[in-house]
Amino acid sequence: MNDQYLCSVSEAAKLLGVGRTKIYDMLAKGQILSMRIGSRRLVKMDSIKALIERGDAA
């Protein structure tokens, strides 16, 4: 992963090899974190890294 702090939902899906719907499900469950900037939902890269380290993406 690169040095970005945030990525789009589509980029997060591509990084994790899942669909956008799964990313929204993971956001709803608190498995990954996001923030809104204007109308955009951006996923926090640190939460993606933490998810991978925890290995709990069931």
All heavy atoms as TSV, in Angstrom:
chain	resi	resn	atom	element	x	y	z
A	1	MET	N	N	0.845	-1.188	0.000
A	1	MET	CA	C	0.000	0.000	0.000
A	1	MET	C	C	0.884	1.244	0.000
A	1	MET	O	O	2.017	1.209	0.431
A	1	MET	CB	C	-0.919	-0.013	1.209
A	1	MET	CG	C	-2.007	-1.057	1.106
A	1	MET	SD	S	-3.231	-0.844	2.373
A	1	MET	CE	C	-3.566	-2.537	2.704
A	2	ASN	N	N	0.310	2.323	-0.432
A	2	ASN	CA	C	1.092	3.550	-0.560
A	2	ASN	C	C	0.928	4.449	0.665
A	2	ASN	O	O	0.410	4.033	1.686
A	2	ASN	CB	C	0.703	4.273	-1.852
A	2	ASN	CG	C	-0.792	4.519	-1.925
A	2	ASN	OD1	O	-1.444	4.664	-0.912
A	2	ASN	ND2	N	-1.322	4.561	-3.125
A	3	ASP	N	N	1.338	5.693	0.544
A	3	ASP	CA	C	1.330	6.616	1.681
A	3	ASP	C	C	0.076	7.483	1.738
A	3	ASP	O	O	0.077	8.495	2.423
A	3	ASP	CB	C	2.571	7.517	1.619
A	3	ASP	CG	C	3.845	6.730	1.882
A	3	ASP	OD1	O	3.765	5.709	2.582
A	3	ASP	OD2	O	4.896	7.140	1.395
A	4	GLN	N	N	-0.990	7.106	1.052
A	4	GLN	CA	C	-2.233	7.856	1.127
A	4	GLN	C	C	-2.888	7.643	2.488
A	4	GLN	O	O	-2.725	6.605	3.109
A	4	GLN	CB	C	-3.221	7.354	0.073
A	4	GLN	CG	C	-2.911	7.767	-1.320
A	4	GLN	CD	C	-3.985	7.235	-2.249
A	4	GLN	OE1	O	-3.711	6.307	-2.984
A	4	GLN	NE2	N	-5.164	7.793	-2.198
A	5	TYR	N	N	-3.656	8.621	2.926
A	5	TYR	CA	C	-4.411	8.508	4.176
A	5	TYR	C	C	-5.819	7.999	3.924
A	5	TYR	O	O	-6.406	7.330	4.773
A	5	TYR	CB	C	-4.493	9.861	4.891
A	5	TYR	CG	C	-3.155	10.348	5.380
A	5	TYR	CD1	C	-2.496	11.389	4.737
A	5	TYR	CD2	C	-2.555	9.762	6.484
A	5	TYR	CE1	C	-1.272	11.827	5.189
A	5	TYR	CE2	C	-1.320	10.201	6.940
A	5	TYR	CZ	C	-0.683	11.240	6.286
A	5	TYR	OH	O	0.531	11.668	6.729
A	6	LEU	N	N	-6.371	8.334	2.760
A	6	LEU	CA	C	-7.750	7.995	2.422
A	6	LEU	C	C	-7.811	7.435	1.012
A	6	LEU	O	O	-6.961	7.742	0.174
A	6	LEU	CB	C	-8.637	9.245	2.483
A	6	LEU	CG	C	-8.663	10.021	3.788
A	6	LEU	CD1	C	-9.332	11.373	3.591
A	6	LEU	CD2	C	-9.386	9.215	4.858
A	7	CYS	N	N	-8.832	6.611	0.767
A	7	CYS	CA	C	-9.073	6.143	-0.592
A	7	CYS	C	C	-10.573	6.027	-0.793
A	7	CYS	O	O	-11.344	5.968	0.168
A	7	CYS	CB	C	-8.372	4.820	-0.861
A	7	CYS	SG	S	-9.031	3.408	0.035
A	8	SER	N	N	-10.990	5.977	-2.026
A	8	SER	CA	C	-12.412	5.850	-2.339
A	8	SER	C	C	-12.888	4.433	-1.998
A	8	SER	O	O	-12.084	3.508	-1.819
A	8	SER	CB	C	-12.654	6.132	-3.820
A	8	SER	OG	O	-12.118	5.075	-4.598
A	9	VAL	N	N	-14.189	4.272	-1.938
A	9	VAL	CA	C	-14.771	2.950	-1.695
A	9	VAL	C	C	-14.353	1.994	-2.813
A	9	VAL	O	O	-14.003	0.841	-2.553
A	9	VAL	CB	C	-16.302	3.050	-1.562
A	9	VAL	CG1	C	-16.949	1.670	-1.544
A	9	VAL	CG2	C	-16.676	3.828	-0.307
A	10	SER	N	N	-14.353	2.465	-4.037
A	10	SER	CA	C	-13.939	1.621	-5.171
A	10	SER	C	C	-12.486	1.196	-5.047
A	10	SER	O	O	-12.150	0.033	-5.315
A	10	SER	CB	C	-14.157	2.359	-6.492
A	10	SER	OG	O	-15.525	2.576	-6.708
A	11	GLU	N	N	-11.624	2.124	-4.645
A	11	GLU	CA	C	-10.207	1.788	-4.463
A	11	GLU	C	C	-10.026	0.791	-3.322
A	11	GLU	O	O	-9.218	-0.138	-3.428
A	11	GLU	CB	C	-9.390	3.049	-4.193
A	11	GLU	CG	C	-9.271	3.968	-5.386
A	11	GLU	CD	C	-8.681	5.328	-5.037
A	11	GLU	OE1	O	-8.918	5.840	-3.925
A	11	GLU	OE2	O	-7.965	5.871	-5.906
A	12	ALA	N	N	-10.764	0.970	-2.232
A	12	ALA	CA	C	-10.687	0.043	-1.099
A	12	ALA	C	C	-11.126	-1.349	-1.540
A	12	ALA	O	O	-10.501	-2.351	-1.168
A	12	ALA	CB	C	-11.543	0.542	0.060
A	13	ALA	N	N	-12.189	-1.417	-2.332
A	13	ALA	CA	C	-12.666	-2.707	-2.831
A	13	ALA	C	C	-11.603	-3.386	-3.680
A	13	ALA	O	O	-11.352	-4.587	-3.546
A	13	ALA	CB	C	-13.953	-2.501	-3.634
A	14	LYS	N	N	-10.959	-2.607	-4.532
A	14	LYS	CA	C	-9.911	-3.153	-5.389
A	14	LYS	C	C	-8.726	-3.638	-4.551
A	14	LYS	O	O	-8.183	-4.719	-4.792
A	14	LYS	CB	C	-9.449	-2.093	-6.392
A	14	LYS	CG	C	-8.545	-2.632	-7.482
A	14	LYS	CD	C	-8.147	-1.554	-8.469
A	14	LYS	CE	C	-9.363	-1.157	-9.294
A	14	LYS	NZ	N	-8.993	-0.238	-10.400
A	15	LEU	N	N	-8.329	-2.864	-3.542
A	15	LEU	CA	C	-7.209	-3.254	-2.679
A	15	LEU	C	C	-7.476	-4.564	-1.947
A	15	LEU	O	O	-6.586	-5.392	-1.791
A	15	LEU	CB	C	-6.928	-2.162	-1.641
A	15	LEU	CG	C	-6.206	-0.926	-2.112
A	15	LEU	CD1	C	-6.230	0.142	-1.018
A	15	LEU	CD2	C	-4.766	-1.262	-2.466
A	16	LEU	N	N	-8.717	-4.742	-1.494
A	16	LEU	CA	C	-9.064	-5.927	-0.715
A	16	LEU	C	C	-9.599	-7.078	-1.567
A	16	LEU	O	O	-9.816	-8.178	-1.056
A	16	LEU	CB	C	-10.089	-5.558	0.360
A	16	LEU	CG	C	-9.568	-4.630	1.456
A	16	LEU	CD1	C	-10.697	-4.189	2.372
A	16	LEU	CD2	C	-8.467	-5.324	2.260
A	17	GLY	N	N	-9.822	-6.825	-2.847
A	17	GLY	CA	C	-10.298	-7.871	-3.729
A	17	GLY	C	C	-11.750	-8.258	-3.487
A	17	GLY	O	O	-12.120	-9.422	-3.643
A	18	VAL	N	N	-12.552	-7.275	-3.084
A	18	VAL	CA	C	-13.976	-7.500	-2.838
A	18	VAL	C	C	-14.781	-6.448	-3.604
A	18	VAL	O	O	-14.218	-5.527	-4.171
A	18	VAL	CB	C	-14.316	-7.434	-1.324
A	18	VAL	CG1	C	-13.557	-8.509	-0.559
A	18	VAL	CG2	C	-14.014	-6.065	-0.739
A	19	GLY	N	N	-16.087	-6.581	-3.565
A	19	GLY	CA	C	-16.946	-5.614	-4.231
A	19	GLY	C	C	-17.254	-4.412	-3.345
A	19	GLY	O	O	-17.017	-4.429	-2.136
A	20	ARG	N	N	-17.809	-3.384	-3.956
A	20	ARG	CA	C	-18.178	-2.170	-3.218
A	20	ARG	C	C	-19.221	-2.455	-2.142
A	20	ARG	O	O	-19.159	-1.896	-1.056
A	20	ARG	CB	C	-18.709	-1.112	-4.191
A	20	ARG	CG	C	-17.647	-0.503	-5.082
A	20	ARG	CD	C	-18.231	0.352	-6.214
A	20	ARG	NE	N	-19.440	1.057	-5.880
A	20	ARG	CZ	C	-19.483	2.322	-5.417
A	20	ARG	NH1	N	-18.371	2.988	-5.243
A	20	ARG	NH2	N	-20.628	2.894	-5.157
A	21	THR	N	N	-20.156	-3.370	-2.438
A	21	THR	CA	C	-21.188	-3.717	-1.461
A	21	THR	C	C	-20.559	-4.290	-0.197
A	21	THR	O	O	-20.983	-3.963	0.917
A	21	THR	CB	C	-22.187	-4.724	-2.069
A	21	THR	OG1	O	-22.762	-4.138	-3.235
A	21	THR	CG2	C	-23.278	-5.086	-1.074
A	22	LYS	N	N	-19.544	-5.131	-0.359
A	22	LYS	CA	C	-18.845	-5.708	0.800
A	22	LYS	C	C	-18.149	-4.610	1.599
A	22	LYS	O	O	-18.143	-4.648	2.836
A	22	LYS	CB	C	-17.845	-6.773	0.338
A	22	LYS	CG	C	-17.095	-7.426	1.468
A	22	LYS	CD	C	-18.031	-8.194	2.386
A	22	LYS	CE	C	-17.259	-8.926	3.462
A	22	LYS	NZ	N	-18.164	-9.573	4.429
A	23	ILE	N	N	-17.581	-3.622	0.935
A	23	ILE	CA	C	-16.927	-2.513	1.642
A	23	ILE	C	C	-17.955	-1.764	2.480
A	23	ILE	O	O	-17.707	-1.478	3.659
A	23	ILE	CB	C	-16.222	-1.551	0.652
A	23	ILE	CG1	C	-15.052	-2.263	-0.051
A	23	ILE	CG2	C	-15.733	-0.293	1.377
A	23	ILE	CD1	C	-13.925	-2.713	0.862
A	24	TYR	N	N	-19.120	-1.475	1.906
A	24	TYR	CA	C	-20.160	-0.790	2.676
A	24	TYR	C	C	-20.628	-1.640	3.852
A	24	TYR	O	O	-20.906	-1.117	4.935
A	24	TYR	CB	C	-21.332	-0.392	1.776
A	24	TYR	CG	C	-21.024	0.810	0.920
A	24	TYR	CD1	C	-20.903	0.695	-0.455
A	24	TYR	CD2	C	-20.836	2.064	1.501
A	24	TYR	CE1	C	-20.611	1.803	-1.243
A	24	TYR	CE2	C	-20.549	3.174	0.713
A	24	TYR	CZ	C	-20.431	3.035	-0.645
A	24	TYR	OH	O	-20.139	4.140	-1.420
A	25	ASP	N	N	-20.689	-2.959	3.677
A	25	ASP	CA	C	-21.041	-3.869	4.767
A	25	ASP	C	C	-19.986	-3.806	5.872
A	25	ASP	O	O	-20.317	-3.740	7.060
A	25	ASP	CB	C	-21.171	-5.287	4.217
A	25	ASP	CG	C	-21.556	-6.296	5.275
A	25	ASP	OD1	O	-22.580	-6.084	5.952
A	25	ASP	OD2	O	-20.830	-7.304	5.421
A	26	MET	N	N	-18.721	-3.810	5.496
A	26	MET	CA	C	-17.628	-3.733	6.462
A	26	MET	C	C	-17.636	-2.394	7.195
A	26	MET	O	O	-17.347	-2.333	8.394
A	26	MET	CB	C	-16.291	-3.978	5.759
A	26	MET	CG	C	-16.171	-5.388	5.212
A	26	MET	SD	S	-14.765	-5.586	4.103
A	26	MET	CE	C	-13.468	-5.760	5.303
A	27	LEU	N	N	-17.983	-1.336	6.497
A	27	LEU	CA	C	-18.103	-0.026	7.129
A	27	LEU	C	C	-19.226	-0.030	8.157
A	27	LEU	O	O	-19.065	0.468	9.274
A	27	LEU	CB	C	-18.357	1.059	6.075
A	27	LEU	CG	C	-17.168	1.426	5.187
A	27	LEU	CD1	C	-17.633	2.243	3.990
A	27	LEU	CD2	C	-16.118	2.169	5.981
A	28	ALA	N	N	-20.363	-0.620	7.798
A	28	ALA	CA	C	-21.511	-0.675	8.703
A	28	ALA	C	C	-21.198	-1.481	9.958
A	28	ALA	O	O	-21.679	-1.156	11.046
A	28	ALA	CB	C	-22.714	-1.272	7.975
A	29	LYS	N	N	-20.370	-2.518	9.803
A	29	LYS	CA	C	-19.997	-3.369	10.936
A	29	LYS	C	C	-18.839	-2.800	11.749
A	29	LYS	O	O	-18.465	-3.362	12.769
A	29	LYS	CB	C	-19.614	-4.762	10.439
A	29	LYS	CG	C	-20.786	-5.542	9.885
A	29	LYS	CD	C	-20.332	-6.888	9.378
A	29	LYS	CE	C	-21.496	-7.684	8.820
A	29	LYS	NZ	N	-21.037	-8.958	8.248
A	30	GLY	N	N	-18.233	-1.708	11.268
A	30	GLY	CA	C	-17.109	-1.102	11.979
A	30	GLY	C	C	-15.789	-1.811	11.756
A	30	GLY	O	O	-14.822	-1.557	12.468
A	31	GLN	N	N	-15.722	-2.691	10.754
A	31	GLN	CA	C	-14.474	-3.395	10.470
A	31	GLN	C	C	-13.436	-2.476	9.841
A	31	GLN	O	O	-12.239	-2.690	10.007
A	31	GLN	CB	C	-14.735	-4.593	9.554
A	31	GLN	CG	C	-15.532	-5.691	10.224
A	31	GLN	CD	C	-15.833	-6.821	9.267
A	31	GLN	OE1	O	-16.343	-6.602	8.167
A	31	GLN	NE2	N	-15.509	-8.022	9.677
A	32	ILE	N	N	-13.904	-1.510	9.079
A	32	ILE	CA	C	-13.041	-0.463	8.534
A	32	ILE	C	C	-13.730	0.874	8.784
A	32	ILE	O	O	-14.936	0.926	9.001
A	32	ILE	CB	C	-12.715	-0.664	7.028
A	32	ILE	CG1	C	-13.988	-0.767	6.197
A	32	ILE	CG2	C	-11.804	-1.855	6.821
A	32	ILE	CD1	C	-13.745	-0.881	4.699
A	33	LEU	N	N	-12.956	1.943	8.752
A	33	LEU	CA	C	-13.466	3.277	9.072
A	33	LEU	C	C	-13.420	4.182	7.849
A	33	LEU	O	O	-12.582	4.010	6.966
A	33	LEU	CB	C	-12.625	3.896	10.190
A	33	LEU	CG	C	-12.530	3.076	11.479
A	33	LEU	CD1	C	-11.552	3.739	12.435
A	33	LEU	CD2	C	-13.891	2.901	12.103
A	34	SER	N	N	-14.319	5.147	7.853
A	34	SER	CA	C	-14.354	6.098	6.747
A	34	SER	C	C	-14.722	7.472	7.273
A	34	SER	O	O	-15.045	7.632	8.451
A	34	SER	CB	C	-15.376	5.656	5.692
A	34	SER	OG	O	-16.687	5.777	6.207
A	35	MET	N	N	-14.675	8.432	6.366
A	35	MET	CA	C	-15.120	9.788	6.673
A	35	MET	C	C	-15.730	10.368	5.417
A	35	MET	O	O	-15.503	9.869	4.326
A	35	MET	CB	C	-13.964	10.645	7.182
A	35	MET	CG	C	-12.848	10.854	6.182
A	35	MET	SD	S	-11.449	11.788	6.822
A	35	MET	CE	C	-12.172	13.350	7.167
A	36	ARG	N	N	-16.531	11.385	5.607
A	36	ARG	CA	C	-17.136	12.076	4.471
A	36	ARG	C	C	-16.427	13.410	4.263
A	36	ARG	O	O	-16.186	14.132	5.213
A	36	ARG	CB	C	-18.619	12.311	4.713
A	36	ARG	CG	C	-19.417	11.027	4.685
A	36	ARG	CD	C	-20.884	11.274	4.706
A	36	ARG	NE	N	-21.403	11.674	3.408
A	36	ARG	CZ	C	-21.693	10.847	2.410
A	36	ARG	NH1	N	-21.508	9.572	2.565
A	36	ARG	NH2	N	-22.174	11.294	1.272
A	37	ILE	N	N	-16.136	13.692	3.022
A	37	ILE	CA	C	-15.645	15.008	2.632
A	37	ILE	C	C	-16.574	15.450	1.515
A	37	ILE	O	O	-16.567	14.855	0.426
A	37	ILE	CB	C	-14.175	14.983	2.178
A	37	ILE	CG1	C	-13.281	14.544	3.334
A	37	ILE	CG2	C	-13.766	16.350	1.635
A	37	ILE	CD1	C	-11.804	14.475	2.994
A	38	GLY	N	N	-17.404	16.407	1.816
A	38	GLY	CA	C	-18.444	16.797	0.871
A	38	GLY	C	C	-19.398	15.639	0.709
A	38	GLY	O	O	-19.892	15.086	1.685
A	39	SER	N	N	-19.608	15.221	-0.509
A	39	SER	CA	C	-20.503	14.096	-0.760
A	39	SER	C	C	-19.756	12.769	-0.884
A	39	SER	O	O	-20.373	11.723	-1.057
A	39	SER	CB	C	-21.295	14.347	-2.043
A	39	SER	OG	O	-20.409	14.428	-3.139
A	40	ARG	N	N	-18.431	12.817	-0.786
A	40	ARG	CA	C	-17.619	11.605	-0.973
A	40	ARG	C	C	-17.424	10.848	0.329
A	40	ARG	O	O	-17.144	11.432	1.365
A	40	ARG	CB	C	-16.245	11.956	-1.532
A	40	ARG	CG	C	-16.305	12.540	-2.925
A	40	ARG	CD	C	-14.954	12.689	-3.522
A	40	ARG	NE	N	-14.409	11.363	-3.789
A	40	ARG	CZ	C	-13.115	11.115	-3.981
A	40	ARG	NH1	N	-12.241	12.083	-3.932
A	40	ARG	NH2	N	-12.696	9.896	-4.222
A	41	ARG	N	N	-17.542	9.537	0.270
A	41	ARG	CA	C	-17.217	8.644	1.380
A	41	ARG	C	C	-15.814	8.127	1.107
A	41	ARG	O	O	-15.554	7.535	0.064
A	41	ARG	CB	C	-18.209	7.489	1.427
A	41	ARG	CG	C	-17.844	6.340	2.308
A	41	ARG	CD	C	-18.042	6.557	3.771
A	41	ARG	NE	N	-19.393	6.998	4.080
A	41	ARG	CZ	C	-19.685	7.619	5.216
A	41	ARG	NH1	N	-18.751	7.874	6.108
A	41	ARG	NH2	N	-20.912	8.003	5.453
A	42	LEU	N	N	-14.872	8.411	2.013
A	42	LEU	CA	C	-13.487	8.002	1.837
A	42	LEU	C	C	-13.084	7.064	2.977
A	42	LEU	O	O	-13.362	7.331	4.145
A	42	LEU	CB	C	-12.567	9.215	1.799
A	42	LEU	CG	C	-12.842	10.169	0.633
A	42	LEU	CD1	C	-12.073	11.462	0.818
A	42	LEU	CD2	C	-12.491	9.520	-0.684
A	43	VAL	N	N	-12.448	5.971	2.620
A	43	VAL	CA	C	-12.043	4.951	3.572
A	43	VAL	C	C	-10.652	5.286	4.095
A	43	VAL	O	O	-9.756	5.661	3.327
A	43	VAL	CB	C	-12.050	3.560	2.899
A	43	VAL	CG1	C	-11.601	2.481	3.873
A	43	VAL	CG2	C	-13.432	3.248	2.347
A	44	LYS	N	N	-10.477	5.137	5.405
A	44	LYS	CA	C	-9.182	5.409	6.027
A	44	LYS	C	C	-8.238	4.241	5.772
A	44	LYS	O	O	-8.531	3.099	6.108
A	44	LYS	CB	C	-9.357	5.639	7.523
A	44	LYS	CG	C	-10.187	6.876	7.822
A	44	LYS	CD	C	-10.303	7.122	9.303
A	44	LYS	CE	C	-11.096	8.404	9.548
A	44	LYS	NZ	N	-11.134	8.743	10.967
A	45	MET	N	N	-7.103	4.529	5.155
A	45	MET	CA	C	-6.136	3.498	4.801
A	45	MET	C	C	-5.617	2.767	6.036
A	45	MET	O	O	-5.382	1.562	5.987
A	45	MET	CB	C	-4.968	4.110	4.024
A	45	MET	CG	C	-5.349	4.631	2.650
A	45	MET	SD	S	-5.908	3.354	1.514
A	45	MET	CE	C	-4.359	2.559	1.156
A	46	ASP	N	N	-5.450	3.481	7.151
A	46	ASP	CA	C	-4.978	2.830	8.375
A	46	ASP	C	C	-5.929	1.730	8.820
A	46	ASP	O	O	-5.495	0.706	9.340
A	46	ASP	CB	C	-4.810	3.845	9.513
A	46	ASP	CG	C	-3.588	4.718	9.341
A	46	ASP	OD1	O	-2.702	4.367	8.534
A	46	ASP	OD2	O	-3.506	5.747	10.032
A	47	SER	N	N	-7.233	1.939	8.612
A	47	SER	CA	C	-8.185	0.914	9.021
A	47	SER	C	C	-8.120	-0.302	8.101
A	47	SER	O	O	-8.363	-1.425	8.542
A	47	SER	CB	C	-9.612	1.477	9.100
A	47	SER	OG	O	-10.134	1.750	7.826
A	48	ILE	N	N	-7.776	-0.094	6.830
A	48	ILE	CA	C	-7.581	-1.223	5.916
A	48	ILE	C	C	-6.359	-2.017	6.342
A	48	ILE	O	O	-6.386	-3.247	6.418
A	48	ILE	CB	C	-7.450	-0.743	4.454
A	48	ILE	CG1	C	-8.773	-0.154	3.972
A	48	ILE	CG2	C	-7.010	-1.896	3.542
A	48	ILE	CD1	C	-8.709	0.474	2.597
A	49	LYS	N	N	-5.272	-1.313	6.666
A	49	LYS	CA	C	-4.052	-1.984	7.127
A	49	LYS	C	C	-4.316	-2.755	8.412
A	49	LYS	O	O	-3.879	-3.903	8.558
A	49	LYS	CB	C	-2.931	-0.960	7.341
A	49	LYS	CG	C	-2.430	-0.335	6.059
A	49	LYS	CD	C	-1.418	0.742	6.346
A	49	LYS	CE	C	-1.049	1.494	5.078
A	49	LYS	NZ	N	-0.153	2.618	5.336
A	50	ALA	N	N	-5.054	-2.153	9.348
A	50	ALA	CA	C	-5.376	-2.819	10.613
A	50	ALA	C	C	-6.235	-4.055	10.374
A	50	ALA	O	O	-6.042	-5.084	11.029
A	50	ALA	CB	C	-6.075	-1.842	11.554
A	51	LEU	N	N	-7.178	-3.969	9.460
A	51	LEU	CA	C	-8.029	-5.111	9.115
A	51	LEU	C	C	-7.178	-6.276	8.636
A	51	LEU	O	O	-7.368	-7.422	9.063
A	51	LEU	CB	C	-9.034	-4.716	8.036
A	51	LEU	CG	C	-9.877	-5.840	7.470
A	51	LEU	CD1	C	-11.034	-6.152	8.396
A	51	LEU	CD2	C	-10.368	-5.483	6.093
A	52	ILE	N	N	-6.239	-5.989	7.764
A	52	ILE	CA	C	-5.368	-7.028	7.219
A	52	ILE	C	C	-4.525	-7.640	8.336
A	52	ILE	O	O	-4.379	-8.870	8.421
A	52	ILE	CB	C	-4.483	-6.464	6.089
A	52	ILE	CG1	C	-5.370	-6.103	4.890
A	52	ILE	CG2	C	-3.407	-7.463	5.685
A	52	ILE	CD1	C	-4.685	-5.245	3.850
A	53	GLU	N	N	-3.991	-6.804	9.211
A	53	GLU	CA	C	-3.170	-7.306	10.321
A	53	GLU	C	C	-3.981	-8.156	11.291
A	53	GLU	O	O	-3.495	-9.163	11.798
A	53	GLU	CB	C	-2.497	-6.147	11.049
A	53	GLU	CG	C	-1.424	-5.484	10.228
A	53	GLU	CD	C	-0.881	-4.208	10.835
A	53	GLU	OE1	O	-1.286	-3.842	11.962
A	53	GLU	OE2	O	-0.040	-3.568	10.185
A	54	ARG	N	N	-5.248	-7.757	11.551
A	54	ARG	CA	C	-6.127	-8.527	12.442
A	54	ARG	C	C	-6.568	-9.829	11.787
A	54	ARG	O	O	-6.814	-10.817	12.461
A	54	ARG	CB	C	-7.386	-7.722	12.797
A	54	ARG	CG	C	-7.166	-6.590	13.745
A	54	ARG	CD	C	-8.492	-6.042	14.259
A	54	ARG	NE	N	-9.492	-5.805	13.233
A	54	ARG	CZ	C	-9.691	-4.657	12.596
A	54	ARG	NH1	N	-8.936	-3.608	12.870
A	54	ARG	NH2	N	-10.654	-4.529	11.696
A	55	GLY	N	N	-6.751	-9.787	10.468
A	55	GLY	CA	C	-7.206	-10.958	9.746
A	55	GLY	C	C	-8.649	-11.326	10.038
A	55	GLY	O	O	-9.000	-12.500	10.004
A	56	ASP	N	N	-9.511	-10.324	10.315
A	56	ASP	CA	C	-10.904	-10.625	10.666
A	56	ASP	C	C	-11.906	-10.146	9.625
A	56	ASP	O	O	-12.996	-9.720	9.947
A	56	ASP	CB	C	-11.252	-10.022	12.032
A	56	ASP	CG	C	-11.322	-8.508	12.011
A	56	ASP	OD1	O	-10.940	-7.898	11.000
A	56	ASP	OD2	O	-11.758	-7.934	13.015
A	57	ALA	N	N	-11.577	-10.289	8.369
A	57	ALA	CA	C	-12.453	-9.802	7.303
A	57	ALA	C	C	-13.513	-10.829	6.920
A	57	ALA	O	O	-13.892	-10.941	5.777
A	57	ALA	CB	C	-11.610	-9.439	6.079
A	58	ALA	N	N	-13.999	-11.563	7.888
A	58	ALA	CA	C	-14.995	-12.633	7.607
A	58	ALA	C	C	-16.261	-12.083	7.024
A	58	ALA	O	O	-16.719	-11.038	7.304
A	58	ALA	CB	C	-15.294	-13.402	8.884
